[in-house]
């Protein structure tokens, strides 16, 4: 009798610059999923560096995005992940032939539209993404997050 190892579900978080929202989502997913989900992030037009305020507020939540760096979408990765999550309204991801997963857009909170800026803005963005990440973990793994 052979024991078949099931693979982890996989997620690719995408935003335009891959310096803020998608990096935040990836760090929060890695933190909460604790190895139960394979996590990736990328940008449609990657910037030069990660957003320092994003990294600061993610660290406040116990996650770490210090190892992240902006990168382009890898077409092979895009084709094989189970879920592609596009964060915000600036980035667009088109399906590729033979794609295994589905594309979903999270229209995330944008506090600056309400005049909220700086660290307060970034904490609200983080909290919105964090709640969505926790729900996605439950959906993908069947296990609720604490």
C-alpha positions, 0 to 999 in steps of 0.5 A: 500500500502506497501513501500518496502525499497530497500537495499544498494548495498554492496562491499567487498574490498580484498587484501592480508594483509588488511592493505593498499589497501583494507582499503584505498578503503573501506575508500574512498568508505565510504567517497564518497558514504556517506552511499549509499553503504555498505562497507567491507574490508578483507584480504586473509592473514591479517597482524597485523596492517593498513599501516600508510602511507595509513592512512595518504594519505587517510586522505589527501583526506578527508577519514578516515581509523583509525577504520579499522583493518586487518581481514580475509574474512568472508565466509558468507559476501563473499556469500552475497555481491554484488561485491567483488573487489580484489586489486592488484595481490597478493590476490586471492578470489575463488567463494563460492557456492550460491554467490550473487555477482561477483568478479572483480580484480583491477590491481592497479598502483604500483609506486614502479615498477617505482622506486617511494617510500614512501609518493609519491608512496602511493599518486599515489596508493590512486589516482588510487584507488580513481578514481576506487572507484568513478567509482564503486559508479556511477556503483552501485548507478547510481549517480556520485560522486563529 
